[in-house]
């Protein structure tokens, strides 16, 4: 990918062939785009729920019927294998659409609030509270290039299902995939401007977006850029959802199914050429099975075929996104060797057309070494021994990142215990990395992996305003805490405090008649 002052020029990272050129959005146009989004959102939420659900059903049908063309665009921009575009991007998009359709009838239903132990008193007073969920308004989605269709589509469909409009800024490395997302919604029949795509760099178009009068920013990308976006958003107190970097651990216990664990690791480490925030980046193996696991892991990885997988279904790993990514991997490997690491396999850039780097595993590294502690956005994993559960948990949690991870064991009770002690948004027992495609499950991290959630009811809660309404039937003419103050309302307040919070229920029969007379007023 390269840019001129007003054009984005995109090349296929697997073939280095030109994919196409697109005009960049002018930052001067952002204010009008936001205004259009506000008007489209008002039109959208005014439409009957049944009509909105029908449009999302047409959206799902459009993706299913046009899957081959969408996959082609994804593969041309990223070079990833066709099966990965299908499973990770398309399946995730469809899962989020189906989940959104299922949830829409309940999203806007008022939800009564229980007053707990105060409920009998509040009922006597004729009062109730409820939450009326409402859309936030305009949601800005700033999405990455590694899953250029699945991530923005999933986030957009949930935002739109929740009654919002969307302004999407895809990565400049994958602009055509972003336009495919927009095209799907437009074809399905959403109002004009309900979803708009802006193209350009984060430093120009991105800054113009994040400093605009919008209602939430959902950012998926690096921790460094996430911090800059948060700083911009703070000027307007715009809420943000941050899905940032990862350094996912995999713990392999001695009683694990090693064949399954090794096969899972081969996929979990090198899916999308390791360019995934939820890739396995650190493997911790019990000392008793360490050597056997290494042999099984190496054997599985040796069967991964590198290349361009648009038309070859046997390709198991595609290229890195650009030449800079290749250079970064070279530096990481060199630095790891300098710090005492031993290359188990891989470590080389392939001298062929395209940005291909071998699947790489490094052993014998100190846990404090750079490659163990820093996020590595490529096909490199480090492997470590442990002797006790406590040691494994300690090493797995020794990271500023906490997105996801996995535990492998035949003892499910042990697996759940370890999973519950690991720091991270999602911890799998005997599986890895796929729950992003389960739209009903939340996705998010802690620490330098960000905060907030996409997916699940937790994700919807960040796309809706919890509008609290309190209703008083007007049974009484005044309140204990209203003016004028005096000895009587002070005594009643003190008695009420002791009765409710101090457990002095014996005073109820004398206190309540006095309160009733007071509340009835003059």
N, C-alpha and C positions, 0 to 999 in steps of 0.2 A: 504494500500500500504506500502511495506517496500522495502528497497534496501540493497544489499550487495555491495561489491567493484565493481562487474562487472555485477550484475543482478538487474532487477526490478521485484519484486514479487507483483502481484496485487490481492487484495481480493475484493469481492463484498460487499459494505458497508451496503446492506440490509440483506444479508444472512450470511456474513462473510466467504463465501466459496471462494476457490481459483479460480480466473479467469485464471491466467496463469503467465508465467515468460518470460522475454525478456532480451536480452543482452543490456547493456548500450553502447553508442557510446563513443569511446575514444576521448578525446580532441585533441590528436595528429592527428586524422584523419580529423579534421575540415578543414585544409588548402586544402587538396585534394578534399574534398567535395565542397568547394567553387570554386575551379578550374573547376571541372566537371560541376558545375552549370553555370559558365560563358560560357563554350563551348556549353552547351545545349541551353542556351538562344540565342546564335548567330545562332544556327541551327534553332531554333523555329521561330525567327523573319524573317529568310530568306525564310520560307515556304510561299506559296501563301495564301492570306487572306482567300480565299474560303476553303482551306484545313484546316486552323486553326479553322474556324467556324464549319466545319464539325466534327472536333474532339470534340469540346465542345458540339455539339448536341449529339454525342455518349455518352459523359460524363453524360449529363442529362438523357438519356435513361438508362444508367447503374444504376444510383441511383434509378430511378423509379422501375426498374425490380428487384433490390436487396434490396428494402427498408426493408423487414422483417429481413434480416440478419444484416443489418446495425443497425437497431433499437435494435436488441438483444444485439449487442456489446455495444452500448451506455448504455442500461439499466443494463447490467451486471457490467459495470465499475462504474456507478454513482448511481444505484438503483432508478433512477427517474421513474415515471409512463410512460408507453408506449405512451400514448397520448401526453405527453410533449416531448418525444424524437421525435415523429412524427411531431408535430406542430412547436416546437422551433428549433430543429436541422435540420431535413430533409427539412421542408418547407423553412427555411431560406437558406439552401444550394441550393435548386432548384430555388428559387426566384432569387438569385444572379447569377446563371448560365443562366437563361433565360434573365435576364437583360443584362448580359455581351454579350450574343449572339446578342441581339438587338443593342447594342452599338458599337460592333466591327467595322462595316463598316465606322462609322464616327470618330472613335477614332484617326485615323492617317491621316485624311484629313487636308491639310494645311488650316489655318484660317487667312484670310487677316486682317490686323490691320488698323483701321481707324485713321487718323491723326486729326480728328475733324476739327476745324476751319483752321488748317494748310493744309487740304486736297487739296484745289485748287492750292496752291503754290507748294506742293509736286508733284502734277500731272504735273504742268508746268515744274518742274525740272526733270521729268522723273524718279521718285523714288517711291518705294513701300516697305512695310514691311509685312512679314507674319510669323506665327508660324507654324513650322513643328514639331508636337508632336513625341517624340521618347521614347522608353522604357528606364527605369532607368538602368536595368541590373539584379542584384541578390537581391531579397527581402527576408529578414529573418522574419519569422512569429513566434512569441513566444506566444503560445495560452494557455488558462486556461482550467481547468477541468470541469467547470460548464456547458458549452455547447461545449463538446469536439469534436463534428462533425460540427455543424452549424457555429461556429465562424471561425475556421481555414479554412474550406471549402470555405465559402463566401469570405474570404480575399484572399485565394489562387486562386480561379477562376477569380477574378477581376484582380489580379496581372498577371496571365498567359494570360488572354484576352488582357491585355495591352502590351503583348510581353515580359514579364519578366520571369525569372526562380524563383523558390521558394525553400528555405530551411526551413522546418517546425520543430520547437521543441515543441511538445505537452507537456502538464503537465505530470510529472511522475506518477500522479494519474490516468491518462487516456491514456496510451500509445497505447492501441489497437485501440481506436477510431482514433488516429492520423494515424496509419497504414492503417485504412480503407479509410481515405481521400486520401492517396497516392495511394492505390490500385485502386480507382475509376479513377484517372487520367491516371495511367499506362494502365489500361484495355481499356480506351478510345483511346489510341494510341499516347500520347504525346511522344516526344523524350526521350530517356534514360537520367536520371539525371535532367530532367526539374523540377521535384518536388522530393525532397529527405527529408526523415524524420530522425532526429537525436534524440536519447533518452538519458536522463540523467538529472542530477540536474542543476539548474540555476547556481550554484556556480562553476561547472566545464565546462560542455558542453555549457551552456548559456554564460558564460564569454568568452569562446573561440570564440563563434559566434559573439558576440557584439564587440569584438576587432579585427575582421577580416576585410578585404577589401571588404565590401559589399556596397550596394547602398541605402538601406533603411531598417529600423527595424520597424515592426508593433508589438507592444506589447499590450496585453490585460491582465490585472491583477491588483495587488494592487498598491497603490500609492507609498508605500515604495520601492518596487522592481522596479517600473518604474523610480524612481529617480536614482537608482543605474545603471540601463541600460543607462539612459541618460548620466551619468557621463562617462561610458565606451565609448559610442558613440561619445562623445565630443572629445576624443583623436584623432579620425580620421575624425571629422566633418561629421559623418554619420547622415543623416536626420532621424528623428524618428516620428512615429505616436503613440500616447499614449492614450489608452482607459482604464481608471483606475477606481477608486472606485465611489460609488454613495450613495446618501442619499435622495432618491426621495420623494418630497412632493406631497400630494394629498389635494386639497382644495375643500371642499364640501359646496356650497352655500345653503342658505335656500330654494331656489326655485329649487334645483336639484331634479331629479328623484331619490329619496332616495333608492328605491328598486334596481334599476340598479346600483347606486353608491356603495351600500353595497355589492352587488354580485361581482362587479368589484374589490372592495377592497379585498374581500376574495381570489380572484385569484391573484391580483396584489401584495399582501403582501406575499403569501405563495407558489406561483409557484416556482418549483424547490427547495422546502423547504426553500424559502427565500434566496437562494444562487445565487442571481442575482444582478448585479450592478444596474440594472434598476428596482428593486423591490420597491414597496411603503414601505418606512420606517417611514414616518411621515404623519399622517392624521390630517388635520385642518378642523374642522366642525363648522359651524355657531351655535352660542349659542341657537338659536331658535329651531334647529332640532337635537341638540347634543344627547340627551337621546334617541330619536327615532332612530337615526342612529346607536348608540351603540347596541340597541336591534336587529336591522336588521342585522348588521354586525356579531354579536355574533351568531345569528341564522344561517347565511350562513356558517360561519366557522365550526359550530358544525356538519355540514353535510360532512365535508372533512374527508375521510377515509384514515388513515395512513397504510402503508404497502409497499410491493414490488409489483410493478404494471406491471411486464413484461407480466404476463398471466392473470391478473385480471383487466379488463378495468374500474372497479369502484374505484380503488385506486386513491386518489386525491393528496396525498403527500408522497414522499419517504423520505429516510434518509438523514442525513448530511453526508459529504464525509468521515469523519473519527472521531476517538475518540477525537482528539484535538479540533475539531469543537464543539463537544458536551460540552467539558469542558469550552470552550469560552462562550457558551450560558449560562451555569450555572453561570459563573462569571458575565456576563452582567445583568442577572435577579437579582442576589443577590445585585449587586451594585446599580441597579435602585431602589430597595426597600429601601436600606440604604439612598438614596438621596430623599426619599419622595414619590416614585411611588407606585401606587396601581395596582396589577395584576387583570386585567379584566377577563382574562381566560388564561389557559395554564401555561407555566413556568416550566414544569417538563420534565425530561428525562424519556422515557418509558423503563421500566425494561424488555425488550424483546431482542431477538437476533437482532443485527443491531444497527445502530446509529440514533435512532429516537428521535426527540424532539418535544414536542407539539407546535402547532401554539399558539403564545403568543401575547397578547396585554396588554400594560401598560398605565395607565392614571394618571393624577394629578401630572405630573413631571414638575419641573422647566425646562425652555427651555435651560438653561445652563448645565444641567446634562449630564453626560458622554454618556449615551445611546442615547440621542437626538443628540449629536454633532458628535459622532464617527460612522464610518461605522460598521454596524452589519451584518455580512455575514451569516444570518440564519433567522429562522421564528419568528422574533420579530418586532413588530411595536409599536410606541408610538402614542397616540391620544390626541389632544389638542383642546380647544375651542377658537373661536375668535368672536368678536362682529362687526368688521368693515372690509371692503375690505382692507383698508390700513394695518390693523393689520395682516390680513392673508398674504398679500404679504410680509410684513416685516419679519414675522416668517418663511415663506417658503424660503426666500432668506438668512436667518440667518444660513448659512452653508458654509464650505470651499469647499463642493462638489456641482457640478452643471452639472449633466448628463441629467436627464429628470425629468418630473413631469406632473401633470394633474390638470385640473380645471373642476368642475362639476356644471353645471347650465343650466337652460332652456333658459336663456338670452344669445344667442350666441354672441351678441355684447359685453356684459359684459365679457363673457368667453374669447373672443379674446383679449380684453383689458388687462385682468389679465395675460393671457398667454404671451403677448408681454412684460410685465413688470417683469416676472419671469426670474431668471438667470438659464440658462440651454441650452443644445444643442437641445433638443426636448421637447416641451411642448404640451401635448394633451388637447383638449377640449372634454370632455365626452367620453374619452377612455383612455386606459392605456397600456403602455409597449409593444405593438405589432409591432410598426413600424420598428423595426430591421428586421422584415421579409419582409418589403417593400424595395427591394433593390434599387429602384430608389430614395429613400429618404436618405439624409445624416445621419450619425451617429457619434456623437462625443460630447465632453463635454468641460467644462471650469474649471479653478481652479484646485483643487486636483482631479478632474475627468479627467484631461488630456487635450490634444489638438490635432488638426488634425482630419481627418475624414476617416472613411471607408464608403462604400456604396455611391450611387449617383454619379453624375458627380463630386462632390467635392472629393469623394474617388478616382475616376479615376485620378483626377488632381495630386494626391500625388503619383501616380504610373507611371507618364509620365514626361519626361523632356520637358519644353516649349522652344524648340530650335528656336531662333529668327534669321531670315534671312532678310537682307536689300539689296535691289537690286537697283543699279543706272544704268540707260541706257547709261550714259556717254554723255549726251547732251552738257555738259559744261566742260571746261578744268581745272578749278580751283574752290576753295571755298573761301568765305570771311574770314574764320578763318585759312587759310593756310599762311605759310611764302611766301614771305617776308611781314612783317607788315609795315603799313605806314598810312599817314593821310587819304588817300582815302578809304581804307577798314574800318578804324575806323569810318569815317563819314557814310559810307553805313551801317555798323553794327548798329550805333546809330539810323539812320533813320528807319532801318528795325524793331528795337526794338519798337520804338514809333508807327510805323504803325500797327504792329501785336498785341502788348500787351497794347499799349496806346490808341488805337482807332483813330489814326490820319490818317484816310483813304484818306483825301484830298491830301496827299503827294504821293499817289500811282502812279499817272501818271508821275510824275517827277522822283520818286525813281526807279521804275522798269526798265526803259531804261538804267539808269546808272548801275544798278545791272547786267543787261544782258550783257552790254559791258564788265563789270569787269569779270563776270563768263566766257565769251568767251575767255578772256585772250589775250595773246600777239599774 
